[in-house]
Amino acid sequence: MFVGNAFVVPTGIGFGWRGTITRRWQILGQLEGDFREDHDAIDVDSHQGPCQQIQVTVKDAPIEVTNTVVTFANDQNFSPKIRHQFAEGPGGHVIDHSGERRTINRIKFTYKSISRREGKGTVAVLAR
């Protein structure tokens, strides 16, 4: 759900504000899907710091993600296999990038909204 201009996911622990989500989850960014396959990237601010996991969540309408590439600060890429149709709502798909905590510079997505009746969906990415 959105509170002000922040995307907030209920976790049972509490809510964050302006990008911070309870218990170390922080929003990295979000993208609005179209009804054709779209390629977009989230450029992550360097102040986000290192993380071990990212979570993909969706609001407003379902989204199909067909490809994801995470680029770390050392320019290494990680391509989790998450071709998936995400339903709208809280929770999401948690991706653990193996190894030590690393700083993310960019996340590239290939995705699209999949229900014209429900409208365009928005993908949000969180990290901890």
Protein Blocks (a to p, Z undefined) as FASTA:
>chain_A
ZZhjaccddehlacceehiagehiacfbdcdddfbdcdddddddfklopafbdcdddehi
acddfbdcdddfkopacdddfbdcddededddddddehjddddfbdcdddddfbfknopa
ddddddZZ
